[in-house]
Amino acid sequence: MEATAVSLTRTVLDGVLGSAGTAMADEAALLLGVRREVGFIRSELQMMQSFLRVQSSATRWGADGGGCRDTVRTCVKQVRDLACDLEDCLLDFTLHASRSRWLRWGPGLAARHRVAGRIRGLKATVVELNQRNERYNVFAAASHHGATPGEEQHGHADDDYPRAQLAPGSERQDIERAGEMDDLVRLVNKMGDAWVVSVWGMGGMGKSSLVRMLYNDMALIDGFDGRAWVTVPHQLESADEVERRLRKQLGVARDRSVRAWLEENRCLVVVDDVSSHEEWELISRCLPANGPTGSRVVVTTRRDDVARQCAGDVRENVYELKPLEDEEARKLFCQKVYKDAGYKLMDDMMEQASRILERCRGLPLAIATIGGLLANRPKTSREWMDLRKHLGSELESDRDIKRVITSSYDGLPYHLKCCFLYLSIFPENHEIRLTRLLRRWIAEGYITKPRDMSVEELGRRYYNELISRSMIQPSENARASMAVERCRVHGVVLQIILSQSIEENQLFIMDKHCNEAPQGNIRHLVVTRWKKNEKMASLNLSQVRSLTIFGRCPVSLISSKLHFLRVLDLEDTLELENDDLKHIGELHHLRYLGLRKTNISRLPSSLENLRFLETLDVQDTKVTQLPVGITKLEKLCHLVGGVNFAKDLAGKTRKNKEAGKCNGDPFETLADLVTGCYGYKQVEPSCSCCTCEFSVTAPERIEKLRNLQVLGVVHIARGSKVAKNLGELTSLRRLGVDVDATEEVGKDLCSSISRLVHLERLEVRSRSLEFLKEAKKAEEMPPKHLLSLRLCGRLGNLPGWMDRLKDLAKVKLIQTQLKQVDVEVMGKLRNLTLLALWEESFAEKMLCFGEGTFPKLKLLYIEGMENIESIQIKDGALAVLEKLEVKKCVNLDDSKEGLSLVLVLQNLNELVLTSCGDKPKLEKELQKQISGFKKRPKFITGKSIVSRS
């Protein structure tokens, strides 16, 4: 996998060359007395860039590469390390160049000599490297071997051939394994003292997919009072996390033991991915010693011995999942390549497909990976034959199938290799949020800004392509929606890239099992499962580019020693304190600061020193005020804070409001009453505790942050000029505001929003949203190309401009109190694919979806609507709906009138009816209706959270 070093180095150089060629940098070079040296390094880097581009195409050598492979591998690693050192130096150089006046006087003189000396030293190192490569004829050998013959003849190297528009998440990777499914059902239903069934097989065999089918089988789960699915986190140190997840999914009260609850109820529990005997010992503490009530546990694992242990050494309860049969393998292959499992291959294509599948040995992950690779290539027998030759000995020998995954990795273009390898930072079974990943890629410089799109849009293309190639997998939740917002790396694939990252000295994982300093430099440091006050080994942090914490952050780790740190990701870090960030202002090269879901309540004022910061994420923290100097961060693109817009937002707000009233705030109560009766014009609402806690106060002079693309959720107070000045942030693509809606503020906000021509997602929260209906002129209406709209607050009726948003794809509403006529308006939005009607968003007793309405809606969520008694679906409505979810509608009629004519939804894949009280007649009617579907959808009732009486 020498391509790794090539792609990483190429990525580094793309960023270096731009920073060294500005007029400001030339002025600084003159001041430092190193103008010639900087010019020399710049030219050398350009030559390195060309050399590495050739090597990126030459990584497909087979045995024909000869002895030069090791030589070139060594060379590119040396070039990579040198390029990183050069970039570190030039980053310092650029930093000082931006304040060249400082270099002329006082303390700047010392920095001037230090940077100049380092540049001269690196020039000498470049010269030595060139001389060494000449001695060993490395460049000549590389030029001789170049690209593979297949690429020369067909001219479709990864960088050159066009790719179709990708649609991730639109395909299912589940395999119809009827025989295995029947076997598992029989084992689960079998009575006896042994109540654990173990499913085992090598990584990528499809164990979790098969058990998921079992878990969602309505005929099976009808016999259980509840069910739960737990994917084991690694390394598992105690049973607490497993017990917490079981308690949440089964609805066990806090004062009860999960184990005791399971002994009294008949439940189905899935424990996915048990990796060791020790893990099972911990997990089994949450489970009863046997199944007196007929409960069943299904365990998946990669190890036969662990499977036998889990099943209590009852061999007949251990089920080995074997490779796919030829026909099933062919169906999966066609599904991945053609998006059609029943596709009929021509004879010449069938021959090549059979030869490829023969080497995959029925492993679903290997088939899916290669199928994903072929999906993006011309579908000809010659192309498939060339791919088979490219895979070489990995497909033509009897080696471990992991070699196939390695070969698929090697087949990625250079720009995807570095992005994919970066995923080794995240632990196994960790769901990676798309925005988190994209912004980290951007901060690392892995995505070069294109001319015709934003960096984030290009990053999404990279992400989607990795999904289409089956290199990463969309999460289960993501598959239920159209947008794949979260992903994970399969365990087998993760082990491959993890070992490669460590081998290349790019990644070092510090945990309790590994506390020794590595040889060489560390570029990416991960600290996992660490005790806060535990002593760490002495590490050289001077070269670290990214620091990621999973668990607790060691004391004093965040310090000025992290001089070249670009990414500081502390998301979900436990016990993080404000004092842990006291040195944050000394990390001058920081581009990404992630503090989401931590206990941080205050940001240090020194944050204003981070002039290169691009992302500041304090969402779901206690931060409500930003430092005064935040407006000095002119490169800031993503400023994210407040509480995320979710279906429980209204509940959180209400609890906070009630807490404020209990503390004796009569004016708050009166303001609520009058505002609810008359709207915002009569009473100017105060800035309540609930408002302030769920957003961050927008800084004055926010218009100075001209590069902002994402802003929210920010609180706009009465008398603030922020609402008026937001219109100057014309690069904004996402905006979220929480408004004290006086008439003047509301008018200014509408005017500003209308000027944000690139805006794609708008979120507005206020006790009263009446001001949105006052926008009747074109210069007061939102941009007509808006894609997503989120509203929280009393509205009564939709604004008149709603029907002009022809591109609107997603609408989420909370407490809007809309009426049937408003539903009809939304039903005419021709591109609407997702509609979420959450708590109190609809005011009438009957919700009706009329004939021909919502022609493209795929996802419909109805939750927390206690007033609704009937949901009517007319013939011809919701023609392409795939998921219908109804929750917490307790007054829904327990009859066919409660949710009528579901049978017209012939594209439905999933129907959810939970937390609506006891509705046996309605459930029976819905079951009857969907039983006649050609493709029977999943029907999920409340058994996963409410036990049957």
N, C-alpha and C positions, 0 to 999 in steps of 0.2 A: 504493500500500500504506500509506495513511495509518493504517490499522488498527494498524500496528505501534506507533506512538507511543501510540495510545489504549490498547492492551492492556498495554504496558509500564507506563504511568503508572497504570492501574487496579491493577495488581499491587502497585506501590510503595505506593499509598494504602491498600490493604487492611491492610498491615503497620503503617503509620504510625498509623492511628487508634486501634489497640489500645494502642500503647505510650504514647500521650499522655493516656490517660484513667484511669490508675490512681490510687489514693489516695496511693501513694508519689510519683507524679509531681506530684500537686497540692501535696504538702508541699514538694517541691523547688522548684516554681514560686513558692510563697510566700517561700521563703528567697532565691530569686534576684530577687525583686521583679518578676516578669514573669507574674504570674498572669493578668492580663487579656489579655496578648499570646498566651499559650499557648491560652487559651480561644478567642480570635479565630482563630488558625491552625487549631485543631481544627474549628471551624465551617466555615471556608473549605475545608478539605480534604474535609469531607462534601459540600459543594456541588460541588467538583471531581469527587468520586466519582460523583455523580448525573449530572453533565454528561458524563463520560467513558463512563458506561454507555450513555447515549443514543447517543453517537458510535460505540460499539462495534457497535451494531445498524445504524447509518447508513452503514457503510463499503461497502455494496453499491450505492452510487449509480452509475448509468450516466451518460450525457450529461445526464440531467435534473438532475444536481446543480448545474449552472451554475457561475458564478464563485466561489461560496462554498467550493468544494472546497479551493482553494489557501489561502484564508483560514483555514479550519478546520484544515487540515494544519499551518499555521504556529502556530496557537493551541495545538493539542494538543502540539506539540513544546515550546513554551514552558512549558506546564503540566507536561509531563513533567520538564523540566529543573528547574523550580522545586520540583516534588514530591520529586525526588531530593535537592535541597539541603535541603528541609524535613526529610526523613527523616534525613539525615546529622546535622542539628542536633538533632533529637529523640532520635537514638540517643545522642549525647553527653549530652543532657539526662537520658535514662533511666539512663545509666551513672552519672552523678553523683547522681541521685536515689536509687540503690540504696545509696549511702554518704553520706547527707545530713549525718551528723556531721562527715565530712571537709570538707564545704563551709563549716562554721562557723569552722574554725580554720586557721591556718598556710598552707601552700601552696594549700589549697582556695579561698582568697579570690581568687586570680588566675584560677582556672578559673571561679569564680562570675561574675566580671565579663565574662570572655570569652564564656561561653555566653549570659549575659543580653544582651550587646551584639549577638550574632549573631541571637538571637530577635527583638529589636526591628528589626534590619535586614531580616530576612525578612518581618516583618509589613508593612513599608513596601513591599517588593517585591510582595507579594500585592496591596496596594492599587493600586499602579501597573499591575499586569497587569489587574486588574478594570476600571480606568479606560480602558485601551487597548482592551480588548474591547468596552466600551460605545461607544467612539468609532466602531469599525468594525462594530458590530451583529453580532458573531460569534455570540453566544448566540441572538439572535433568528433569524439565518439557520439555525443548527443546529436550532432547535426547529421551524422551518418545514419543513425537509426530512426530519427524523426518519427513521423506518423505511421500508423500501420497501413499495410497495403489496401485493406478494405476501405480506409478513409480516403486514400489517394484516388482510388478508382471511383468511389461513389460520391465523394464530396459532401458527406452529411455528418461531419464531426459535431459533437454535442453543442458547440458554440454557434454553429452555422444554420442547422436546419430549422425551419419554422415550426412552432408549436401551436396547436389549437387552443382555444379558450378552455380552461379547466373548470370543472364543476365538482369540487370536493364534496364528499358526504352524500352524493347522489346515488351511490351504489352501496350494496350490502356485501359484506365479506362473509356472512354466514353461509354454511354449506348444508344442503339438505342431506342429512345422514340418518335416514329413516331407521335403518337396522340398529345403529348404535343408540338412537333415541329410545326405541322400544326396549332395548336391553336395560338402559338406565331406569326407565319407568318401572320395569319389572323388579329391579333391585330395590328401588325406593319403596315400592308398595309391599314388598315382602315383609311379613311379620317375623319377629324374633327378638332375642335379647340384643343382638348386635344392631346398632341403629346408625352407624356411620358407613357411608359408601365413599370409596376413594377412586378418583379418576386420575390416572397418571399417563404420562407420555413425554417425549422430548419437547423442548421449547418450540413453539410454532406449530404444534400438531393440531391445535384447534380445541383444546380442552375447555377453555372458558366459553367459547362460542357454543359448544354443545350443551354445556351445563346451563348457559343462559336460555337456550331453547327450552330446556326442562323447567327452569325457574319461571318461565312465562307461559307454560302450558296450562290453560284454564281447566282442562279436564283433571289435571293432577292437583292443582292448588285448591280446587274446590273442597278437597278433603282435609285441608289444614285451616287452623284458626289464624295463622299469621305466617309471615315469611320475612327473611332478611338476607342480605348479600354483603359479605365483608371481604374486601381484597386486602390481603395481609401487607402492611407496610414493612419494609426491610431497612435496617435491622430492627426486629421486634424485641424490645427490652422488658416489657411488662404486659400484663393482660388488660391494663386500663384502657388502652385505645380500642381494642376489640370490644370490650364490654361497653364502652361509650357508644360505639356505632350500633351494636345490637340493641342497646337501650333506646336509642333514638328511632331506629327503624321499626321496632316492635311496640313502641309506645309504653315501655315499662316505667312506672313511676320511680322517682328518685329514691324513695324510701324502701324500695323493694330490690331484692337481689335478682339479677337477670337469670342466674342459674335456677333459683326457686321458681321464677315465673315460667321458665321453660319446662320445669317438672310438672306444672299444673295445666299447661296448654299444649295442644298438638301443633307443632310448627315445622316449617321447612327452612333450614339455615344452610346457606352456601358459604364456605370458607375457601376463597380463591387464592392459589399460589402460596401454599405452605412449602417452605424451602428447607426446613431442617427439623430434626427431632426436638430440638430445644424450643422452636417456635410452637410446635404442636403441644408440648408440655404446658406452655403458657396459655395457649388458646383454650385447651381443654378445661382449664380452671373455670371458665365462664359457662361451661356446658355441664349438664347432669351426667352422672356416671353411666346411666343407661336411658332408654327412652320409654318410661312407664306409660306415657300418654300417647305413644305412637309418633313422637317427633322424629324427624330425620335430619341428618347433617350430611351434606355432600361436600367433599374436599377435593380440590385439584392440586396436583403437585407434579414436578418433573422427575421425582425419585421414587423408584419401586419400594425401597426400604421404608421411606417415610409414608408411602401409601399403605403399606402393611401395618405400620404402627398405628396410623389413624383409624384403620378398620379393626383394630384389636386383634390382628393376626388371623382374622376370619377371611381366608383366601377368596372365597366366593363373593365377598363384598369389595374386592379390589378389581377394578375394571381398567384394563389397558386400552388406551385409545390408539389404534393402529393407523398406518398411513392410508390415504385415500385409495380407493379402487380406481382403475383406469378411467372409467366413465365419469366418476365424480371429479377426478383430477382434470379431465378435459373440460367439464362444465365450469369449474372454477377458473381455469385458464382462459376460456372464452369470455367469461364474465369480466375478468380484469382487462382483457385486450379489447373486446368489442362491446362491453357493457351489456352482453346478451349471453346468458348461459346456454341457450339452445342454438347458438350460431352454428351453421353447417360450413365446415372448412372444405375448400377444394382439395383435391388429392395431393398436389405438391405442397400445399400449406400443412395438410394433415401429417405428411411425412416429417416435415421439420418440427412440427409441434410434438409429435410422438417422441422424437429423439431428445427434445428438450425435457419433456415430462419424464422420460425414462431416467434421466439423471437427477431429477428432483426427488425421486423415490417417494412420491406421495405426500411430501411434507407441505401442508397448506401455505405456510408462511413463505417457503421458497418459491412455490408456484405463483403466489400472489405478487411477490417481489419482482420476479422475472416478467410476469404478465404486465405489471405496472410499467416496467421499463419498455416493453414492446408496444404498449398502448400509445406511446409518444413517437413512434417511428413508423416509416412507411410499411404498410402491411403487404410485403412481398416475400416469396420464398427465399430470394437471394438475401434480403435483409435479415431474415431469421437465421439463415445459414451463417451469415457474417457474424451475427450476435453469438451464435454457438461457438464459432471459432474464437471470438473475442473472449468468451468465458474459458476457453482453452481447457487445460488439464482439470480445472475445477469441475467441469461438467463431464469430461471424458474419462475421469478416473473414479475410483470408489472411495474418495475421501469424504470426510464428514461434511454434512450439508451446509454447515456454517460457511464453508468456502464459497458457496453460491451467494450467500448474503454479502460476503466480502467482495465478490466480483461485481455484484450490483452496485455496491458502494463505489468501487473503482470506476464504474461506468458513468458516474455522475459528472456533469461539467464542473470545472474548477470552482465556479461561484456557488454551487450547491454543496460541494464537499466541505468547505469551511463552515457553512451554515449548519450542515447536518452534524458535523463533528462537535460543534458547539453544544449540541443537545446532551452530550455526555456529562455536562455539569449537573443535570437534574437527575435525582435518584429514580430507581425503578418504581413503576406504578404511580409516579407523580404526574398529575395532570398539569400540563403547561398551558398557560393562558396565552392566546395569540398575541395580544397587544404587548404583553411583557416580553415575549420572545422577539417580536419585531423591533421594539425600541432598544433592546439590548444589541441585536444585530447592527442596528444603525449606529449606536454609540461605539461599538467596536470597529466600525469602518468597513463592515463586510458588504455593505450595499452602497455602490457608487451612484450618485444622483444622476438619473437619466434626463434627457432633454424634454421629453413629452409626457412625463408623469411624475408624481411625487415619489420620494424615497420609500414611503410607507406602502404605496401601491405596488411598487416593484418588489418590496419585501413580501407582500401578500402573494405575489406570483411565485416567488421562490417557495413559500410555505405550501401553496396549493400544489406545486409540482412535486414536492417531497411526498405529499399525501397521495397524489396520483400514481407515483412510483412505488407506493406501499412501503416507503422507508420510515414513515411515521404513521400512526393510526389515530383517527378521530376518536374522541372519547365517546362513551355510550350516550351521554347526554347530548353531545354535539350531533350525533347521528340523527337524533330525533328532530333536529331543526335543520334549516337550510344552510346556515352559516356554520362553518366548522371553527368555533371560537376557542376550542381547547383540543389538545392532542397529547399523545404519549408515545414513547418509543418502546417497541416490543423488547422484552427482556433479553432475547438472544441477540438482537441487533445491538442493544445497549452494551452488552459485554464486549462485542467486537470493537465498537468505537471507543469504549472506555479504556480498554487496554491499549489501543492505538494512541489515544490522547496522552496517556501516562508515558508511553514509550517515547513520544515526541517531546517530552518535557513541557507540554503545553498545559497540563492539568495536574494538580496535586490535591488529593482528598485527605483532609485531616480529620480523623475520628479516633475513638478510643482504641481501635485496633492498629492504628498506624500513626505513631507520634514521632517518627524519625524524619529529620530534614532530608529532602531528596538531593541527589547530585545534580548540579546544573541549576539554571534559572527556572523560576516558576512564573508562568504567564497568567494562569487562572487558578485561583485558590478557592477550594470549597471546604467549609467546616460543617460537619454534620454530627448530630447527636453528641454534643459536647456539654460538659458541665461548666457553668459560667465561671466559677472560680478555680477550675482545674488548670494546672500549669501546662503551657504548650512548649514544644521544642523550639529552640531558637531558629527562626526562619529568616532567610534573606528576602525581604518584602519589596526590595527596591525595583524589581522588574515586574511586579504583579499588575496585570491589566484589569482583572475583574476579581471581586471578592463576593462570594455568595454564601449565605448562612442558612442552614436548615436545622432548626432547633434553637440552641442558645448561643449567644455571641460571647466568646472569651473576653475577659476583662482586658482593656488596653490594646486590643487588636487593631482597632480603628485609630490610626495615628499618622503622624507626618511621615513615617517611614514608607507609607504607600504613596510614594511621590508621583508615580505614573499611573495611578489607578484611574480607570475610565468608568468602570461599572461597579457600583456599590449596591448590591441587592440584598436587602434585609427583610423582604416580604415574609410575613408570618413568623418572624423571629420572636422567640419567647423571652419574656423578662427584659426586653430592651428598655433602657432608661434614657431620659433626656441627656444625662451626663455622658453617655456612650458616644454622643455626637459632638463633643466639645472640640474635637480637632478637625471637624468636617471642612472648615474654611481653609485649611492648609492643603487640601487635595485639589490643587489648581487645575488639574487636567480632567477632573470628574465630568462625565457627560450624562450619566444615568444614576439617579438616586431613588431607590425604591424602598419605601417604608410602609407599604400597604399592610393593613391588619396587624399593626404593632401597637404597643401602649404609649407611643410617643405623643406628647401633648404640646410640645413647644419646639420650634426650630431655632437654632442659634443664629444670632445676628451676623456671624461671620459667613453665613451662606452667600452673602452678596459678593464674596471673593471668587465664587465659582463661575467665572466669565464664559466657560465653555459648556456649562450645564444645558442639556437639551430636554431632559425629562425629570420632573419632580413629581413623585407619586405618593401622596399622603392620604389616599382614599381609605375609608374605614379605620381611621386613627382618631385620636382625641384632639388633633390640631384644628383649631378654629381661626387662628390668626397667623398671617404670614409675616415674615420679617419686613421691616420698612424698606430695606434695600433690595427687595425682590425685583423691582423694576429695573435694576441695573443689569440683570441677566438677559442681555439682548439676544442671545442665541437660544433662549428657552422656547421649545416647540410644544411640549406637553406639560400642562399644569393641571394635575388631577387631585381633587380633594373631596371632602364631604362623604356622605353615606351613599352607597350605590343605589340606583333606582331599581327596586325589587318589589315583589308583591307584598312583602311584610313592612314596607316603608311606612305605610299609614299606621300600622300597629305600633311601630317604634315611636312615631311622632305622638300618637295618642297617649302612650305610657308616660312620655316625658311631660306632656301637657298636664296630665293628671297629677304627676308628681309636683309640678309647679303650683297647681291649685291647692294641693294638700299643704303646701308650705305657706298658704295664706296670701294669695294674690287675687283679690276680688276684682280688680280692674281687668285682669286677664280673662276671667270668666265673663264679665260684662262685654268685653270686646268681642269675644267669640260669639255671644248671643246676638249683638247688634250687627256684626259683620255677616253672620249667617242669614239674617233677615233682609238686609238692605244692600249687601255688596260693599265693595271697597270705597265707594264715593262718600258714604255716610260717616265712616269712622276710619281713621288712619291706624291700622293695626300696629301694635308695638312689636319690637324685636324680642320675641319670646325666647325662653331657654331652648325650646324644641327647635326653633329655626336656627339659632346660632350653632347648636351642637351638630346638626346634620349638614352643615356646609362650612366653607371657609370664607371669611370676610374678603371681599374683592379689594385689592389695594388701589388707592388713588393713583392716578397717572398710569393706569394699566395699559393705556394706549401706546406706551413706550415699548412694549413687548411685541414688536411688529411681526416676529416670526412665529407667534403662537398659532398652532393648528388645532390643539385640543385644550379647552378651558372648561373646568367645571368640577364639582358644583360650587359656584361662588355666590355668596350672599350679597345682595344689593340693598342697602339700608335706605331709609327715608332721607331725603336731602342730599344723597350721594350723586356725584356727577358720572359715576361709572356707567350707568345705563346709557347715558348720552354718548360717552366716549368709546363704548364697545364697537361702534360702527367703524372705527378706524382700524380695527384688527381684521383686515380684509383677507388674511390667509386662513382664518378659522374654518375648520371643517366640522368640528364638534363643539357645541356650546351647551352648558348646563347652568341655569341660574335659579336662585331661590330669592324671591322678590318680596319686599315690603311694598305692596302694590298701591301706592298713592296714584292719583290720576296723572300727575306729571311724570313720575317714574315709569308708569306703564306706557305712556305715550312715547317717552324717550327710548325705552327698550324696544318697542315695536319698530320705531324708526331706524334704530341701529341694526336690528336683525335683518331688515329689508336690504341693507347695504352689504351684507355678508354674502357675496355672490357665490362663494365656494362652499357654503355651509351645506353639510350632508345630514347631520343629526342635531336636532334641537330638543332640549329638555327644559321645561319651565315648571317651577314649583311656586305656589303661593296659596294663601288661604282662599283668596278669590282670584280667579283668572278672567274676570269680567273684562278687564282691559284688552284682552286679546280680541274681543268682539268689536271693539271700537276702531280697530284697524280696517278701514274701508277703502282707503286710497292705495294705489299701487306702491307708492313710496313708503307705506306702512305695513305691507304684507311680507311674510317670509318668502325667501327665494323659491320659485316654483319648481326647482329641481331637488327639493328636499327629499331625502330617502327615509328618514326615521324621525318620528315625533313622539315625545313622551310628555304627558301632562299630569300634574298632580295638584288638585285643588278644585274648589267649586266653580263650575262653568255653566251648567244648566242647558245650554245649547252650543253646538259647534260654531266657531266663527264662520262668517260668510266666505272667507277665502279658502276654506278647507277643500272644496271641490276642484280648485285649480291646481292642486298638488298631484299631478298626473303620474309622477314618478315615485310617489310615496309607497314604500315597501313594508314598513313596520310601524305600527301604532300601539302604544302602551298607555293605558289610562288608569288613574287612581282618583277616587273621590270626585269625579267630574259631574255626577248626577245627570247624565244624558238621558234623552228620551228616544222613543222608537224612530222618530223622524231623523234623528242624527245617525242612527244605525243604517238607515236607508241611504243617507248621504255617503257614508263610508263604503257602503256596498257597491257604489258606482266607481270607486277608485280602481282602475283597471289593473294596476300593478301591485296592489296590496297582497302580501303573502303571509303576514303575521299580524294577528289582532289579539291583544291581551286586555280583557275587561276585568280589572281587579277591584278590590274593595270599594263599594259605593260608587262605582263608575257609571252605573245604570240605575235609573230611579223608578222604573215601572215594574209591574208584576209579571208581564209577559214579554219575553224577548223573542222577536221573530226575524228570521232570515228569509226574505222573500225570493220569489222565482227570479232567476237570472242574476242575483246579487252575488258579490264577492267571487268573480270568475276565476281569480288566480290565488285565492287564499289557501294556504297549505297548513297553517297552524292556527288554532283557535283556543284561547285560554279564557275560561270564565271562572272566577274565584272570588269568594267573600261577598257574594251578592245575596244577602239574607232576605231581601224583599222578593226575589224572583220565585215564582211558582211554576212557570212553564217556559220551556225553550222550544219554539216551533221552527222546524226546518221544512221549507216548502220544496216541492219537486223542482229541480233545476237550479237550486241554490247550492253554493259551496261545491261547485262541480269537481274541483281537484283537491278537496280537503284531505290531508293525510293524517292529521292528529287532532282530536277533539278532547279537551281536558276540562272537566267540570268538578270543582272542589268547593267545599264549604258553602254550598247553597242549601241550607238546612230546610227551607220551606218548599223545596221542589216537590211537586205532587208525586206520590208513590203510585203512579199509573203510567200508562203509555203516553198520557198528555204531559207528563213531566219533562220528557225529552222525546219528541215525536219525529217520525220519518227519518231515523238514522239510516234506514235501509236504502235511501237514495244516494248515500255517500259511498259510492262504489270504489273510490280510490283510498278509502280509509285504511290506515295501517295500525292505528292505535286509538283506543277509546278508553278514557279514564273517568271514573266516577268514584270519588273518595270524599270522606269527611262530610257527607251530606245527610248523615243520620241513617236510620234503618229504612232502606228502600227495596225490600225483597221483590215486590211486584214490578217495579221499574227495572231492576236488574234482570229479572226473568224475561221481561219484554225485550230489553236490549239484546240479551243473549240470543233470543229467538230471531231477532232481526238480522244480526250479523252472522248467524249460522248459515244463512243463505248466500253469503258473499262468495264469489268465485275464489278470492284469496281472503281467507278469514283473518280479520285484524285481531291484534291483541286486545283483550278486554280486561282492564285492571280495575278492581274494586278496592275497597278500603282495607283489605285483609292485611296489608303490609303495615298498617298503622293502628287499626282498630280490630280487636279480637271479636270473634263471632259470639254472640250471646247464646 
